[in-house]
Amino acid sequence: MSNEKEYLPKIAMSIIAHPDDQDFTIAGTLAKWAKAGCKVISVLITSGDSGSNDVTKGADYKPVLAKLREAEQQAANAVLGISETVFLHYPDGELVASLALRKELTRLIRIYKPDVVVTGDPSGWFYGNGYINHPDHRAAAEAATYAVFPSAGTRLIFTDLLEAGYEPHDVKRLYIHGNEKSDTWVDISETIDIKIEALKKHVSQSDTHEVDKWIREWANEEGKEKGLEFAEAFRVMILKSEE
């Protein structure tokens, strides 16, 4: 961390768009928290059913691929020590930050009551000059951010949730990965091998063969500013002070 003792939540929720997004980005932190006794819930908004450019596959392959990628994510989460995985089954490649999605994420936050929600950066359009951020990533991050605040903690937003018995819950911290103004660095030296092992469970994705190289290079680059060999960097919004 940058200026405080490293924070350890009791319950954390990861909200991402596709299988493997979490394992490319924040899995070292989630594995570290899980090892320390944190209950981690992984929420996948889509099942990655568009994640193939195989010319031999047609539209009827999409449900097959979705099941395959869900199984891969379950295997990855088992490696990370994640206790529960939730799939929302939105169409891959067509995600928007709709009110319906925000309400669904609000319901999950009220059910699981995480201290921390971890997601991507809804403002991230371009990374370097070689990667345009996937629109699903931005949509997932936007819906997650606004589910955290103001929706999860405000009684009279989504009153049908209240009527169904889902009481408001205030998330203490929002961890945003991929933001240009990082202020918090989690040392993942003890979990980087676990992160790599988890990412390798996504065998349907043809580009996983260089994960050892990529993940170590990225984690080294993220940790460099703070003198850490391997780190994941976040912008952290502290929304509720600890008692």
Backbone torsions as a table, in degrees:
resi	resn	phi	psi	omega
1	MET	NA	166.0	-173.9
2	SER	-85.0	-43.5	-171.1
3	ASN	-145.3	22.9	178.9
4	GLU	-156.3	166.4	174.8
5	LYS	-61.4	142.0	-176.0
6	GLU	-59.4	128.2	-174.2
7	TYR	-78.8	138.2	176.7
8	LEU	-126.7	109.4	176.3
9	PRO	-77.2	158.0	173.4
10	LYS	-83.5	-34.9	177.6
11	ILE	-135.2	131.3	178.4
12	ALA	-130.7	148.7	177.6
13	MET	-127.8	127.1	173.6
14	SER	-98.1	129.2	178.4
15	ILE	-123.3	116.1	-175.2
16	ILE	-138.0	168.3	-176.0
17	ALA	-83.7	-48.7	-169.4
18	HIS	-128.3	155.2	165.5
19	PRO	-55.0	138.2	-178.4
20	ASP	84.6	-16.6	176.2
21	ASP	-56.3	-48.4	-178.9
22	GLN	-59.8	-39.8	-172.2
23	ASP	-79.1	-24.0	171.9
24	PHE	-74.1	-26.2	-165.6
25	THR	-116.5	-57.3	-166.4
26	ILE	-119.6	7.5	-172.2
27	ALA	-66.8	-29.4	178.2
28	GLY	-63.7	-40.6	177.7
29	THR	-67.8	-45.8	-179.3
30	LEU	-62.4	-41.2	178.8
31	ALA	-64.8	-38.6	178.9
32	LYS	-64.6	-44.2	178.6
33	TRP	-64.4	-43.4	-179.3
34	ALA	-61.8	-41.7	178.6
35	LYS	-60.9	-30.5	-178.2
36	ALA	-87.1	3.3	175.4
37	GLY	105.0	3.1	178.6
38	CYS	-74.3	138.8	171.0
39	LYS	-84.2	122.2	-177.6
40	VAL	-114.2	129.6	175.6
41	ILE	-111.5	129.3	-178.8
42	SER	-108.0	119.7	-179.3
43	VAL	-110.2	120.9	177.5
44	LEU	-111.5	119.7	-173.8
45	ILE	-76.7	-40.9	172.2
46	THR	-113.0	170.0	177.2
47	SER	-108.2	16.1	175.4
48	GLY	67.2	33.2	-173.2
49	ASP	-75.7	-4.5	174.1
50	SER	-102.9	8.5	-171.8
51	GLY	-83.4	51.7	176.4
52	SER	-155.0	136.2	172.7
53	ASN	-114.3	24.1	179.1
54	ASP	-67.8	117.6	-175.5
55	VAL	-68.6	-13.4	179.3
56	THR	-86.0	-6.2	-176.7
57	LYS	-104.0	136.7	176.6
58	GLY	-106.4	-170.0	-177.3
59	ALA	-61.4	-27.1	-179.2
60	ASP	-70.6	-8.1	177.8
61	TYR	-80.5	-19.0	-174.5
62	LYS	-56.5	-49.5	178.8
63	PRO	-66.0	-30.9	177.1
64	VAL	-66.2	-46.1	-180.0
65	LEU	-64.6	-38.4	179.2
66	ALA	-59.6	-46.1	179.5
67	LYS	-64.7	-39.7	178.8
68	LEU	-62.4	-46.0	-177.1
69	ARG	-71.7	-31.1	173.4
70	GLU	-63.7	-41.4	178.4
71	ALA	-64.8	-39.2	177.2
72	GLU	-62.5	-41.3	179.6
73	GLN	-67.8	-38.8	176.1
74	GLN	-59.7	-41.6	179.1
75	ALA	-66.2	-41.6	178.1
76	ALA	-63.4	-43.4	-178.9
77	ASN	-66.3	-32.6	175.5
78	ALA	-63.3	-39.5	176.9
79	VAL	-62.3	-40.5	-176.6
80	LEU	-76.4	-15.9	-176.6
81	GLY	85.7	20.3	179.9
82	ILE	-77.7	131.0	-169.5
83	SER	-83.8	-25.2	-175.5
84	GLU	-150.4	139.7	179.2
85	THR	-124.7	132.1	-178.5
86	VAL	-121.0	125.4	176.4
87	PHE	-108.4	130.0	-177.8
88	LEU	-100.9	-12.9	169.7
89	HIS	64.7	32.8	170.4
90	TYR	-75.3	153.4	-178.2
91	PRO	-68.0	130.4	178.5
92	ASP	-67.9	130.7	177.9
93	GLY	90.0	-3.6	-177.3
94	GLU	-125.1	16.0	-171.6
95	LEU	-74.5	136.2	171.4
96	VAL	-130.1	155.5	-178.7
97	ALA	-82.3	68.0	-175.3
98	SER	-78.6	163.9	174.3
99	LEU	-63.6	-35.9	179.7
100	ALA	-62.7	-42.8	178.7
101	LEU	-66.9	-43.3	179.1
102	ARG	-60.0	-40.4	179.0
103	LYS	-64.5	-40.7	-179.7
104	GLU	-64.0	-41.0	178.1
105	LEU	-69.8	-35.9	175.3
106	THR	-60.1	-43.8	178.5
107	ARG	-60.1	-44.0	180.0
108	LEU	-64.9	-40.4	177.7
109	ILE	-63.6	-39.8	179.0
110	ARG	-69.9	-29.9	177.8
111	ILE	-71.8	-51.8	-171.1
112	TYR	-88.6	-20.4	175.8
113	LYS	53.8	55.9	179.5
114	PRO	-71.0	146.2	169.5
115	ASP	-71.7	-35.7	-174.5
116	VAL	-130.3	138.8	166.6
117	VAL	-114.9	135.1	180.0
118	VAL	-117.4	129.6	-179.6
119	THR	-151.6	-175.1	178.0
120	GLY	-86.5	-167.2	-177.3
121	ASP	-104.2	113.2	-179.2
122	PRO	-67.3	-15.5	-179.5
123	SER	-94.4	1.0	-175.5
124	GLY	-85.0	105.4	178.6
125	TRP	-95.0	-47.1	-173.2
126	PHE	-128.2	137.5	175.0
127	TYR	-122.0	114.1	-172.6
128	GLY	62.3	-151.4	176.9
129	ASN	-116.8	21.2	-178.0
130	GLY	-128.6	0.5	-177.8
131	TYR	-141.0	119.2	171.0
132	ILE	-91.4	123.8	-177.7
133	ASN	-60.5	135.0	-179.9
134	HIS	-61.7	133.6	-178.4
135	PRO	-59.6	-30.5	176.1
136	ASP	-62.3	-36.2	179.3
137	HIS	-62.3	-45.6	-178.8
138	ARG	-67.1	-41.5	-179.5
139	ALA	-63.9	-43.5	179.1
140	ALA	-61.7	-44.5	-178.2
141	ALA	-66.7	-39.0	179.1
142	GLU	-65.6	-46.8	180.0
143	ALA	-63.3	-40.3	179.4
144	ALA	-64.6	-44.1	-178.4
145	THR	-60.5	-46.0	-177.5
146	TYR	-79.1	-18.8	169.8
147	ALA	-69.8	-41.1	176.2
148	VAL	-61.1	-48.9	177.7
149	PHE	-146.6	124.9	12.7
150	PRO	-100.1	-2.5	-162.2
151	SER	-67.8	-44.4	-172.7
152	ALA	-64.4	-34.3	-173.7
153	GLY	-98.8	-0.1	-175.8
154	THR	-105.4	118.7	-171.8
155	ARG	-57.9	-42.9	-169.4
156	LEU	-98.1	13.3	164.9
157	ILE	-92.2	130.8	-176.8
158	PHE	57.1	63.9	-175.9
159	THR	-62.9	-22.3	177.3
160	ASP	-66.6	-29.8	174.2
161	LEU	-66.1	-41.2	178.7
162	LEU	-62.8	-44.8	179.7
163	GLU	-63.6	-28.7	179.0
164	ALA	-83.1	-0.8	175.4
165	GLY	99.5	8.0	-180.0
166	TYR	-91.1	96.3	-177.4
167	GLU	-72.6	151.7	-179.7
168	PRO	-59.3	150.9	176.6
169	HIS	-140.4	132.2	178.1
170	ASP	-95.7	113.8	173.1
171	VAL	-72.3	134.5	-177.0
172	LYS	-78.2	-39.6	-176.6
173	ARG	-142.7	142.9	173.5
174	LEU	-113.5	118.8	178.3
175	TYR	-98.3	119.4	-176.7
176	ILE	-111.5	116.2	179.1
177	HIS	-94.6	143.8	176.5
178	GLY	89.2	10.7	177.6
179	ASN	-85.1	143.4	-177.7
180	GLU	-69.9	-18.6	-177.9
181	LYS	-110.3	59.9	178.0
182	SER	-62.9	142.8	176.8
183	ASP	-131.4	1.1	-176.4
184	THR	-140.7	129.9	-179.4
185	TRP	-122.4	124.1	178.0
186	VAL	-100.5	122.0	178.0
187	ASP	-72.1	114.4	-178.4
188	ILE	-110.2	22.9	-179.0
189	SER	-56.6	-35.2	-177.0
190	GLU	-82.6	-10.4	-177.1
191	THR	-124.8	4.0	-176.8
192	ILE	-64.5	-34.8	177.3
193	ASP	-66.5	-35.0	176.3
194	ILE	-66.1	-41.8	178.0
195	LYS	-59.1	-46.0	-179.7
196	ILE	-64.3	-42.3	178.4
197	GLU	-61.4	-41.4	178.9
198	ALA	-63.5	-44.0	-178.2
199	LEU	-63.6	-33.1	179.7
200	LYS	-70.2	-10.0	176.0
201	LYS	-72.2	-16.2	-178.0
202	HIS	-86.8	63.8	-170.8
203	VAL	-71.8	-17.5	178.7
204	SER	-72.1	-14.7	-178.1
205	GLN	-96.7	114.8	-167.8
206	SER	-66.0	-17.6	-175.4
207	ASP	-91.2	10.9	-177.5
208	THR	-79.5	-4.0	-173.7
209	HIS	-70.9	-17.0	179.0
210	GLU	-107.0	20.1	-173.0
211	VAL	-63.1	-35.4	179.4
212	ASP	-56.1	-48.9	-178.5
213	LYS	-65.8	-51.3	-176.8
214	TRP	-59.9	-51.2	-173.4
215	ILE	-64.4	-41.7	178.9
216	ARG	-66.4	-40.7	178.9
217	GLU	-64.7	-46.0	-178.8
218	TRP	-64.8	-43.8	-178.4
219	ALA	-67.4	-35.2	176.9
220	ASN	-66.5	-41.1	179.2
221	GLU	-65.4	-41.3	-179.3
222	GLU	-67.9	-31.3	-177.8
223	GLY	-86.5	-13.7	-171.8
224	LYS	-55.7	-42.2	-176.3
225	GLU	-60.4	-30.2	-178.3
226	LYS	-107.6	12.5	177.7
227	GLY	70.4	26.1	179.3
228	LEU	-101.7	138.3	-179.4
229	GLU	-64.7	-45.0	179.6
230	PHE	-138.7	128.7	-178.3
231	ALA	-149.0	161.5	166.4
232	GLU	-118.2	132.7	-173.5
233	ALA	-106.9	142.9	-177.4
234	PHE	-139.6	154.8	158.5
235	ARG	-97.9	126.3	-174.9
236	VAL	-114.1	124.0	173.8
237	MET	-95.0	118.2	179.1
238	ILE	-93.8	103.7	-169.7
239	LEU	-96.7	-19.5	-179.5
240	LYS	-147.9	126.0	-179.4
241	SER	-69.8	147.1	176.5
242	GLU	-70.7	146.4	176.3
243	GLU	-69.1	NA	NA
